[in-house]
Amino acid sequence: MDNVMAQLEGLVAHYEELQEMMADPEVINDTKRYMEISKEEADLREVVQKYKKYKENKKEIQDNQEIISNETDSDLIEMAKEENNELEAEIPKLEEEIKILMLPKDPNDDKDIIMEIRGAAGGDEASLFAGDLLRMYEKYAERQGWQVEMIDSEATEVGGYKRVAIMITGEKVYSKLKYENGAHRVQRIPVTESQGRVHTSTATVAVMPEYEQVDIDLDPKDIRVDVYRSSGAGGQHINKTSSAVRMTHLPTGIVVAMQDQRSQQQNREKAMRILKSRVYDYYESQNRDQYDAERKNAVGTGDRSERIRTYNYPQNRVTDHRIGLTLNKLDRVMNGELDEIIDALILYNQTKQLEELADQNA
């Protein structure tokens, strides 16, 4: 904890410097710079406040200790002891909160995301489950005050999705939904099952942060764009115009096809947003082998044996296998009440980071 406290003294000085800069007319008139400084100030605010409270508690404990040692009034001594008991009980909690706030931040935590959901093992039932997961995330996003936009989809005849891509925008979206990467398994009686038997199917979820123009600038020479006529619902417009777009990033071989929008320009814009996220995701890895391994670990192949979470409908149970968490309220989870699961995953990740830091310090 001593190392953390030493860092915090410098952090407080930097925080106070940021506050002074935010009051500087020159900074105020520079909108971009002001926004950058105000965001950094907001990011540091909580840990600075916790540290100041920690120091105040320590000072009050010291002052009360002097009263206990030097005062003759028994009532004052008793009051000082009671206050110290409360303050000393609060110290470990503040230390733990400060250590968590000082953990290295994922640089993508504040970003919006592109989420891709695909029906995997299980045929029609897998595609129906993909649709159920989509609605679960839409309801969770609504509870968080986030916005959801459909980007691309390939529906199935039974009413589910072979694949569907959405963009979710809002505050700290990636920080919460990044844990949803992987294969999700469902156990239930399909609507098509005449014998009443429970079937097991899977759908995969991939969560990618959306990268802005400043993050990655793709060379137009590296992108091949093909246009073609859309297929599916849409009437005469579909047959008369080449509005669908397929983009191929030649250096990586990544392909994005988009036909959901009525105009070619709209499909181009959405395809480019997805392409940038996929290409950046690729280049974040050191090489193609590492990339493939990470994608397999994150998303899985969709095989029934590879899963991060199981949704058991007959027993109204959901289990996250990574942390051994089981909740008997699947109906509420599927209605978007994911906070308990996501909070547990965040806490688990923080605990692992703290353990690693302790090992390094040891």
N, C-alpha and C positions, 0 to 999 in steps of 0.2 A: 504493500500500500504506500510505502514511503516514496517509491519511484513515481507512482501515479500522482501523489501530492506535489512532488517537485515539478512535474509537467503542468499541473493545474495552476501554479503561480504564474507561469508564463502565459497560460491560456487566458487567465483573468486580465492580465495586462493587455493582451491582444484584443480581447472583447471590449475593454474600455476604449482602446484606440479606434475600434470599428464604430463605436457609438459616437465618438467625437467626429469621425469622418462623415457620418450620416447627418450631422448638424452643420457640416461645411457647405456653404452656398454653391461652391464650385462643383461639389459632388452631387448636390441636389439637382443642379441643372443638367447633369450628365445622366440621363435616365438609365442607360445600360449599366453604367458603373454603380449607380445608386442601388439598382436591383441586385447586382452581384454582392455588394457589401451588406445590404439588408438581409439577403438570404443567408450569408455566412454568419451574421449576427444572430439570426433566428436559430440557426443550427447549434450555436454555442450557448444559447440563453439558458437552457434547462440545466446543463452540467455546471455552468457558472453559478446559477442560483443555488443548486444543491451544495456546491462547495462552500459558498458563503454561509449557508445555513450550518454546515458542518463546523466551520471555523467559529461561528457565533456560539454554537453549543459548547465547543471546547473552551472558549473564553468564559462563558457563564459557569461552566463546571469549575474552572480555576478560581473565579471570583467567589463562588459559593464555598469552595474549599477554604479560602481565607477566612470567611465568616465562621465556618465550623471550627477552625483552629484558633481564632482570636476573639470571637464574640463570647460574651458571658450571658446574654439573654437566651434562655432555653427555647423560647418560642421561635426566635429568629434562626437558631441553630437547626431546629426541627424542620422549619420551612425550607432552609437551604438543603438539608439532606433529602427531603421529599423531591425537591426540584431536580437535584442531581440524579436521583434514581430514574426520573423520567428522561432526563437528557442523555444519561449514559445508555439507557435502553434504546434510544433513537440513533445513537452513533453507528452501531453495526449496520443498521438498515440503510443509513445514508452512505456508508462506505460501499455497500454492495451496489446501491443504485448508481453511485459515481463510477465504480469500476465498469459497470455495464455500459454507461454512457460514454466511457472512454475507449471502449472496444473499437477496433478498426471498422469503419463504415464501408459497406458495399457501395461503390460509386454509382451503381445503377438503381439504388433503392428509391430515388425520387422520380424515376422515369415512368412514363406510361408503358403499356405493354401491348404486344400482339400475342394472342392466345390461339393456338390451333388444337382442335379436338378432332380425333379420328376414331371411327368405329374400327375395332381390330378383330380379335378372335370372337366368333359367335354369330357371324352372318347378320341377318336382319335384326336380331336382338341386340347386337353390338352397336348397330347404327341407331337404334331407339335409345340405348343407354347414352350414346354420344349426345343425343338431343336432350336427355334428362340432365346431363352434366352442364350443357350449355345453359339451360334454364336455371340451374342451381347457381352458376356463377353470375348470371344476369341479376338474380334476386339478391345475391350477396353484394354485388356492385351497387344496386339500388339502396341497400341498407347503409353502405359506406358513403353515399352521395356522389358516386362516380358515374361517368357516362359510358355507355356501351354502343359501339357502332359495328354493324355487320360489314365485313370486308369481302369475304368470299365464302361460298358454300357449294356443296354438292349433295343435294337431298336424295333420299331413297324413296321408292314407291310406298313403303310401309309407314312413312312419316318421320323417319329419323334422318341422320346425316352420315354419309360416308366420310365426309370431312367438312369442317366449318372453321372459319377464321374470323375472329372479332378483335377490335381494338378497344381497350379499356383505358380511359383517361381520368385523372383525378389526383388526389394527394397521396403520395407514397404507395402507388399501386403495386409496383414491382416488389417492394419490401414485404408485402403480405402474400402475394400470389406466386412468388417464385418457388414456394414449397410445393406447388401443385404439379410440378414437372414429374411425369412418370405414367405408369400404367395403373389404371383404376379398374378394379374387378367388381362385377355385380353378380349376385346370386339371387335369382327370383324365378317365378313361373312366368314364362313368356306368354303374351296374349295369343300366340299361335300354337301353344302347347295344349293338346286335347286330353292328355293323360294326367295333367296336374303335377308333372314332375318339375323339380327345381333345376334350372340350367345355370351354367356359369359362363359369363362373357366378359370381354374387356374392351375398354376404350383408352386411348392414349391422349395425354395432355402435354403440350409443349408451350412454355411461357418464355417469350423473348422480349427484352426491353426494346422500346422503339428508340432508334438513334436518329438524332436530328442532323441537319445538313452540316453543322459544325463538327459532328463526330466522324462522319465519313463522307467523302466526296468521290463518287464512282466516276471513272473515266467513261464518257459516252462510247468511246471506241471499243470498250470491253463489254458492251451490252448489245446483244442482238435482239431486235424487236420484230416479232411476227404478228400480223393482224389477220383475223379470220372471222367468219360469221359465227355468232353465238348460237348455242343450241339450247333447247328447253323452252319454258314459257316466255311469252313476250309478243305473240301475234306477228303481224306482218313486218314489224320493225326488225325482228330477228332475222328474217329471210332476206331483207333488202340491203342491210348495211353490214360492213365488216367492223363491228365495234369491239369484238373480243381481242385481247392483247396477251401475247406470251413473251416474257422477257427472259433471256438467258444470259447469265453472267459468265462470259467465256473462260476467264482464268480459273473459276471454281466449279463451273458446270451447274451452278444452282439455277433452277428454273422456277418462275412464278407465272401462273396463268390466271387471268382475271376476265370475267364476262358478266359479272353481276350488275354493272351499271349500264345505262342506256347509251351513253356516248363513249366513243373511243378515248377521248381525253380523260374522262372520269376513270375509266379502267386503267389508263396509263398511270395516272397519279397514284391510285391505290396499289397497283402492281409495284411501282417504284418504292413505296413506303415499306412494303413487305420485303422486297429484294434487299433494300439497305439493311434491314434488321437481320436477315439471314446471312448476308455477306459479312457484316460486322461480327456476327456470332461465330462465323467460320474463322475469320482472321484473329479473333481473340485467342484461339488455340495456336499452339506452336507449329503444328503440322497436321497433315490430313489424317494420319493414324490417330493422333491424340484427339482430333475433332470427332472422328467416328466413335471413338471409345466414350467420349464425354456425352455425345448424343445418345448412345446406346444406354449409358448409365442414367441419363436424365429422363429419357422417354421410354426406353425399352423397346422390344420388338412387338409388344402387344400379346405375347404368349400368356396363357392363363397363369403360369407359374411365376411370372415377373409382375409384381404389383407393389405399389406403395400403400394402397388402401383398398379395403373390401367393403362393399355395401350389401348387407344381407337383409333383403326385404322381408322374408318370412318371420325373422326374429327382430325386425325393426332396429338392427344393429349396424353400426359403422365402426371399423377398426383401422387405425393407421399403424401399419406394421413397422414403420421406422422407429417409433417411440413407444410402441406397445399400448397405445391409447384406445380404449373401447368405450363407446357411448351407445346407450340404448335409446336413441332418439333419431333414428334415420329419417323419419318423416320431417322433423324440424331441420335437419341438416340439408335435405334436398330442397327445403323451402328457403335456403340461403343463410341459415344460421350456422355459419362456419367459424365464428369467432373463437369458440372454445378449442377447436382443433388447431387453427392457425396460431393462436396465442401460445398453445402448448409446444408447437413446432419452433416458434421464435425463442421461447424460453429454453428449450432443449439446445438449440444452436448457440445461444448465449452462454449456457453452462459449459458446453464443449470448448468454446473459445476461452473462457475463464480458466478451465483446466489446462489448456495448452499454454496459456500465459504463465500460470503457476509453475508448470514443468520447466518452462524456459528460464524463469527467475531462479528456480531451484538449481 
